[in-house]
Amino acid sequence: MTAEEFEEFYAHAVRRLTGQLYVMLGDLHEAQDVVQEAFVKAWSRRGRLRREAAPEAYVRTVAWRLALRRKQGLFRAERAWQRHGGPGAADAPDPGAVVLVEALKELSPQQRRTVALRYVCDLSVEQIAHETGLSTGTVKTHLSRGRAALAPRLRDSHTQEAHGG
């Protein structure tokens, strides 16, 4: 991919990928950070990227892995603070996020990612399996369990809105 092709790819994909990672992570700033970092990594590999080889899936996968590494690092740092008597992590303020994003936060990270890839990114079960390294059966299980967990939360939210609550 040439520099011009990469710039065009970036211009067309950055907002979509940021939105997708936001849904997966539940944190807009984190999504923006990891997507930008993933694009930096993709830029250094742009000679090996091709449009027909799904560069968007590559960037999305890199961003997801970066987010997981950051969360693991934050967890280790928080535990170190607690062991050494330092302050624990402060609760993040409620950003007033969309009901769907709040509901997705209740899912496991893998279910959240799988559901987002299916319903936000519009990927097939086979594409999700390829991107995540899971079997198609495991993808279907995550989708089924994710939908089952989301249904009552979204239904309750819809009922509250309809009644002015």
VEXLO-695991 format. One line per 8 residues: number of its first residue (from 1); their letters; for each residue x, y, z of N, C-alpha, C. Coordinates in nm, 2 decimals. Example, Ala and Ser with C-alpha at 12.3 -4.5 7.8 and 13.67 -1.06 7.14 Angstrom:
% residues 2
1) AS) 1.32/-0.57/0.78/1.23/-0.45/0.78/1.32/-0.33/0.78; 1.28/-0.22/0.71/1.37/-0.11/0.71/1.29/0.00/0.79
END
This chain:
% residues 165
1) MTAEEFEE) 0.09/-0.12/0.00/0.00/0.00/0.00/0.09/0.12/0.00; 0.07/0.21/-0.09/0.15/0.33/-0.10/0.10/0.43/0.01; 0.18/0.53/0.03/0.15/0.63/0.13/0.02/0.70/0.10; -0.01/0.73/-0.02/-0.14/0.79/-0.06/-0.25/0.69/-0.04; -0.24/0.57/-0.07/-0.34/0.47/-0.05/-0.37/0.45/0.11; -0.26/0.46/0.18/-0.28/0.44/0.33/-0.35/0.56/0.38; -0.32/0.68/0.34/-0.39/0.80/0.38/-0.53/0.80/0.35; -0.57/0.75/0.23/-0.71/0.73/0.19/-0.77/0.62/0.28
9) FYAHAVRR) -0.71/0.51/0.31/-0.76/0.41/0.39/-0.78/0.47/0.53; -0.69/0.54/0.59/-0.70/0.60/0.72/-0.83/0.69/0.72; -0.84/0.78/0.62/-0.95/0.88/0.62/-1.08/0.81/0.62; -1.09/0.69/0.55/-1.22/0.62/0.54/-1.25/0.53/0.65; -1.14/0.49/0.73/-1.16/0.38/0.83/-1.15/0.43/0.97; -1.09/0.54/1.00/-1.06/0.58/1.14/-1.18/0.60/1.22; -1.28/0.67/1.17/-1.40/0.69/1.25/-1.48/0.56/1.28; -1.49/0.48/1.17/-1.56/0.36/1.19/-1.49/0.27/1.29
17) LTGQLYVM) -1.36/0.25/1.28/-1.28/0.17/1.37/-1.29/0.23/1.52; -1.28/0.36/1.53/-1.29/0.42/1.66/-1.43/0.39/1.72; -1.53/0.40/1.64/-1.67/0.36/1.69/-1.68/0.22/1.73; -1.62/0.13/1.65/-1.62/-0.01/1.68/-1.55/-0.05/1.81; -1.43/0.01/1.82/-1.36/-0.01/1.95/-1.42/0.05/2.07; -1.49/0.16/2.05/-1.57/0.22/2.16/-1.67/0.13/2.21; -1.74/0.06/2.12/-1.85/-0.03/2.16/-1.78/-0.15/2.23; -1.67/-0.20/2.18/-1.60/-0.31/2.24/-1.54/-0.28/2.38
25) LGDLHEAQ) -1.49/-0.16/2.39/-1.42/-0.12/2.52/-1.51/-0.04/2.62; -1.61/0.03/2.57/-1.69/0.11/2.65/-1.62/0.24/2.70; -1.51/0.28/2.64/-1.44/0.40/2.67/-1.39/0.47/2.55; -1.45/0.58/2.52/-1.42/0.65/2.39/-1.27/0.69/2.38; -1.22/0.75/2.49/-1.08/0.79/2.49/-0.98/0.68/2.47; -1.01/0.57/2.53/-0.93/0.45/2.52/-0.94/0.40/2.37; -1.06/0.40/2.32/-1.08/0.36/2.18/-1.00/0.45/2.08; -1.00/0.58/2.10/-0.93/0.67/2.02/-0.78/0.64/2.03
33) DVVQEAFV) -0.73/0.62/2.15/-0.59/0.60/2.17/-0.54/0.47/2.10; -0.61/0.36/2.12/-0.56/0.24/2.07/-0.58/0.23/1.92; -0.68/0.29/1.86/-0.70/0.30/1.72/-0.58/0.38/1.66; -0.55/0.49/1.72/-0.44/0.57/1.66/-0.31/0.50/1.67; -0.28/0.43/1.78/-0.16/0.35/1.80/-0.16/0.24/1.70; -0.27/0.17/1.67/-0.28/0.06/1.58/-0.25/0.12/1.43; -0.30/0.24/1.40/-0.27/0.29/1.27/-0.12/0.33/1.26; -0.06/0.37/1.36/0.09/0.39/1.36/0.16/0.26/1.33
41) KAWSRRGR) 0.12/0.15/1.39/0.18/0.02/1.37/0.15/-0.02/1.22; 0.03/0.00/1.17/0.00/-0.03/1.04/0.08/0.05/0.94; 0.10/0.18/0.97/0.18/0.27/0.88/0.32/0.21/0.86; 0.38/0.16/0.97/0.51/0.10/0.95/0.51/-0.03/0.87; 0.39/-0.09/0.86/0.38/-0.21/0.78/0.30/-0.19/0.65; 0.28/-0.07/0.61/0.20/-0.04/0.49/0.25/-0.10/0.36; 0.38/-0.12/0.35/0.43/-0.19/0.23/0.38/-0.33/0.22; 0.34/-0.39/0.33/0.28/-0.53/0.33/0.13/-0.54/0.33
49) LRREAAPE) 0.07/-0.42/0.36/-0.08/-0.42/0.36/-0.13/-0.40/0.22; -0.25/-0.47/0.20/-0.32/-0.46/0.07/-0.46/-0.44/0.10; -0.53/-0.36/0.02/-0.67/-0.34/0.04/-0.75/-0.47/0.04; -0.72/-0.56/-0.05/-0.79/-0.69/-0.06/-0.75/-0.79/0.06; -0.65/-0.75/0.13/-0.61/-0.84/0.25/-0.67/-0.79/0.38; -0.78/-0.71/0.38/-0.85/-0.67/0.49/-0.76/-0.59/0.59; -0.71/-0.47/0.55/-0.63/-0.39/0.64/-0.71/-0.34/0.76; -0.84/-0.32/0.74/-0.92/-0.27/0.85/-0.93/-0.38/0.96
57) AYVRTVAW) -0.94/-0.50/0.92/-0.94/-0.61/1.02/-0.80/-0.62/1.10; -0.69/-0.59/1.03/-0.56/-0.59/1.09/-0.55/-0.48/1.19; -0.60/-0.36/1.16/-0.59/-0.24/1.25/-0.68/-0.27/1.37; -0.80/-0.32/1.34/-0.90/-0.35/1.45/-0.84/-0.45/1.55; -0.78/-0.56/1.50/-0.72/-0.66/1.58/-0.60/-0.60/1.66; -0.52/-0.53/1.60/-0.40/-0.46/1.67/-0.46/-0.37/1.78; -0.56/-0.29/1.75/-0.61/-0.20/1.85/-0.67/-0.28/1.97; -0.74/-0.39/1.94/-0.80/-0.47/2.05/-0.69/-0.53/2.14
65) RLALRRKQ) -0.58/-0.58/2.07/-0.47/-0.64/2.15/-0.40/-0.53/2.24; -0.39/-0.41/2.18/-0.33/-0.30/2.26/-0.41/-0.27/2.38; -0.54/-0.26/2.36/-0.63/-0.23/2.47/-0.62/-0.34/2.58; -0.61/-0.47/2.54/-0.60/-0.57/2.64/-0.47/-0.56/2.72; -0.36/-0.53/2.65/-0.23/-0.51/2.71/-0.24/-0.40/2.81; -0.30/-0.29/2.77/-0.31/-0.17/2.86/-0.39/-0.21/2.98; -0.50/-0.28/2.97/-0.58/-0.31/3.08/-0.50/-0.40/3.18; -0.43/-0.50/3.12/-0.34/-0.58/3.21/-0.24/-0.50/3.28
73) GLFRAERA) -0.18/-0.41/3.21/-0.08/-0.32/3.28/-0.14/-0.23/3.39; -0.26/-0.18/3.36/-0.33/-0.10/3.47/-0.37/-0.19/3.59; -0.41/-0.31/3.56/-0.44/-0.40/3.67/-0.32/-0.43/3.76; -0.21/-0.46/3.69/-0.08/-0.48/3.76/-0.04/-0.36/3.84; -0.05/-0.24/3.78/-0.02/-0.12/3.85/-0.11/-0.09/3.97; -0.23/-0.12/3.96/-0.33/-0.10/4.07/-0.29/-0.19/4.18; -0.27/-0.32/4.15/-0.23/-0.41/4.25/-0.10/-0.37/4.32; -0.01/-0.32/4.25/0.12/-0.27/4.31/0.09/-0.16/4.41
81) WQRHGGPG) 0.01/-0.06/4.36/-0.03/0.05/4.45/-0.09/0.00/4.58; -0.18/-0.10/4.57/-0.25/-0.15/4.68/-0.15/-0.23/4.77; -0.06/-0.30/4.72/0.04/-0.37/4.80/0.13/-0.28/4.88; 0.16/-0.16/4.82/0.25/-0.07/4.88/0.18/0.04/4.95; 0.05/0.03/4.97/-0.02/0.13/5.05/-0.06/0.25/4.98; -0.04/0.26/4.85/-0.08/0.38/4.77/-0.23/0.38/4.74; -0.27/0.49/4.69/-0.42/0.50/4.66/-0.46/0.40/4.55; -0.58/0.35/4.56/-0.64/0.27/4.46/-0.68/0.35/4.34
89) AADAPDPG) -0.72/0.29/4.24/-0.77/0.36/4.12/-0.90/0.43/4.15; -0.92/0.55/4.11/-1.05/0.62/4.13/-1.15/0.57/4.03; -1.27/0.56/4.08/-1.38/0.53/3.99/-1.39/0.63/3.87; -1.41/0.58/3.75/-1.42/0.67/3.64/-1.56/0.73/3.65; -1.57/0.86/3.61/-1.70/0.92/3.61/-1.79/0.86/3.51; -1.92/0.85/3.53/-2.02/0.80/3.44/-2.03/0.89/3.32; -1.98/0.85/3.20/-1.98/0.94/3.08/-2.12/0.96/3.03; -2.23/0.90/3.08/-2.36/0.91/3.02/-2.36/0.85/2.89
97) AVVLVEAL) -2.29/0.73/2.87/-2.28/0.67/2.74/-2.41/0.61/2.70; -2.42/0.57/2.58/-2.53/0.51/2.52/-2.57/0.39/2.59; -2.70/0.36/2.61/-2.75/0.24/2.68/-2.68/0.11/2.63; -2.66/0.10/2.50/-2.60/-0.02/2.45/-2.46/-0.04/2.50; -2.38/0.07/2.50/-2.24/0.06/2.55/-2.24/0.02/2.69; -2.33/0.08/2.77/-2.34/0.04/2.91/-2.38/-0.10/2.93; -2.47/-0.15/2.85/-2.51/-0.29/2.86/-2.40/-0.38/2.82; -2.33/-0.34/2.72/-2.21/-0.42/2.67/-2.10/-0.43/2.77
105) KELSPQQR) -2.09/-0.34/2.86/-1.99/-0.34/2.96/-2.01/-0.46/3.06; -2.14/-0.51/3.07/-2.17/-0.62/3.15/-2.12/-0.75/3.10; -2.09/-0.76/2.97/-2.05/-0.88/2.91/-1.90/-0.90/2.93; -1.86/-1.02/2.92/-1.71/-1.05/2.93/-1.64/-0.98/2.81; -1.52/-0.95/2.82/-1.45/-0.88/2.71/-1.46/-0.96/2.57; -1.45/-1.09/2.58/-1.46/-1.17/2.45/-1.60/-1.17/2.40; -1.70/-1.18/2.48/-1.84/-1.17/2.43/-1.86/-1.03/2.37; -1.82/-0.93/2.44/-1.84/-0.79/2.40/-1.77/-0.77/2.26
113) RTVALRYV) -1.65/-0.82/2.25/-1.58/-0.81/2.12/-1.65/-0.88/2.01; -1.70/-1.01/2.04/-1.77/-1.09/1.94/-1.90/-1.02/1.90; -1.97/-0.98/1.99/-2.10/-0.91/1.96/-2.08/-0.78/1.88; -1.98/-0.71/1.92/-1.95/-0.58/1.84/-1.90/-0.62/1.70; -1.82/-0.72/1.68/-1.77/-0.75/1.55/-1.89/-0.80/1.46; -1.99/-0.87/1.52/-2.10/-0.91/1.44/-2.20/-0.80/1.41; -2.24/-0.72/1.51/-2.35/-0.63/1.50/-2.31/-0.49/1.47; -2.19/-0.45/1.50/-2.14/-0.32/1.47/-2.05/-0.32/1.34
121) CDLSVEQI) -1.96/-0.42/1.34/-1.87/-0.43/1.22/-1.94/-0.51/1.11; -2.05/-0.58/1.13/-2.12/-0.66/1.04/-2.04/-0.77/0.97; -1.96/-0.84/1.06/-1.88/-0.95/1.01/-1.96/-1.08/1.02; -1.93/-1.17/0.94/-1.99/-1.30/0.95/-1.93/-1.38/1.06; -1.99/-1.49/1.10/-1.93/-1.58/1.20/-1.79/-1.63/1.16; -1.78/-1.66/1.03/-1.65/-1.71/0.98/-1.54/-1.60/0.99; -1.58/-1.48/0.95/-1.49/-1.36/0.96/-1.45/-1.34/1.10; -1.54/-1.34/1.19/-1.51/-1.32/1.33/-1.41/-1.43/1.38
129) AHETGLST) -1.44/-1.55/1.35/-1.35/-1.66/1.39/-1.21/-1.64/1.33; -1.20/-1.60/1.21/-1.07/-1.57/1.15/-1.00/-1.46/1.22; -1.07/-1.35/1.25/-1.01/-1.23/1.31/-0.97/-1.26/1.46; -1.05/-1.34/1.53/-1.02/-1.36/1.67/-0.94/-1.48/1.70; -0.94/-1.57/1.61/-0.87/-1.70/1.63/-0.95/-1.80/1.71; -1.08/-1.77/1.72/-1.17/-1.87/1.78/-1.23/-1.96/1.68; -1.29/-2.07/1.72/-1.36/-2.16/1.63/-1.50/-2.10/1.60; -1.56/-2.14/1.49/-1.69/-2.09/1.46/-1.79/-2.12/1.57
137) GTVKTHLS) -1.78/-2.24/1.63/-1.87/-2.28/1.73/-1.86/-2.19/1.86; -1.73/-2.16/1.89/-1.71/-2.07/2.01/-1.77/-1.93/1.98; -1.75/-1.88/1.85/-1.81/-1.75/1.81/-1.96/-1.76/1.83; -2.02/-1.86/1.78/-2.17/-1.87/1.79/-2.21/-1.88/1.94; -2.14/-1.95/2.02/-2.17/-1.95/2.16/-2.16/-1.81/2.23; -2.05/-1.74/2.20/-2.04/-1.60/2.25/-2.15/-1.51/2.20; -2.19/-1.53/2.08/-2.30/-1.44/2.02/-2.43/-1.48/2.09; -2.46/-1.61/2.11/-2.58/-1.65/2.17/-2.59/-1.60/2.32
145) RGRAALAP) -2.48/-1.62/2.39/-2.48/-1.58/2.53/-2.48/-1.43/2.54; -2.41/-1.36/2.46/-2.41/-1.22/2.46/-2.55/-1.16/2.43; -2.62/-1.21/2.33/-2.76/-1.17/2.30/-2.85/-1.20/2.42; -2.83/-1.32/2.48/-2.92/-1.35/2.59/-2.89/-1.26/2.71; -2.77/-1.22/2.74/-2.74/-1.13/2.85/-2.78/-0.99/2.82; -2.78/-0.94/2.69/-2.82/-0.81/2.66/-2.97/-0.79/2.65; -3.04/-0.89/2.61/-3.19/-0.87/2.59/-3.26/-0.81/2.71; -3.25/-0.86/2.83/-3.32/-0.80/2.94/-3.28/-0.66/2.97
153) RLRDSHTQ) -3.15/-0.63/2.96/-3.10/-0.50/2.99/-3.15/-0.40/2.89; -3.15/-0.43/2.76/-3.20/-0.34/2.66/-3.35/-0.33/2.67; -3.42/-0.44/2.70/-3.56/-0.44/2.71/-3.60/-0.35/2.83; -3.53/-0.36/2.95/-3.56/-0.28/3.06/-3.54/-0.13/3.03; -3.43/-0.10/2.96/-3.40/0.04/2.92/-3.50/0.09/2.83; -3.55/0.01/2.74/-3.65/0.06/2.64/-3.78/0.09/2.72; -3.82/0.00/2.81/-3.94/0.02/2.89/-3.93/0.15/2.98; -3.82/0.17/3.04/-3.80/0.29/3.12/-3.81/0.42/3.03
161) EAHGG) -3.75/0.42/2.91/-3.76/0.53/2.82/-3.91/0.56/2.78; -3.98/0.45/2.75/-4.12/0.46/2.71/-4.21/0.52/2.81; -4.17/0.49/2.94/-4.25/0.54/3.05/-4.20/0.67/3.11; -4.10/0.73/3.04/-4.04/0.86/3.09/-3.95/0.85/3.21; -3.89/0.73/3.22/-3.80/0.70/3.34/-3.66/0.70/3.30
END
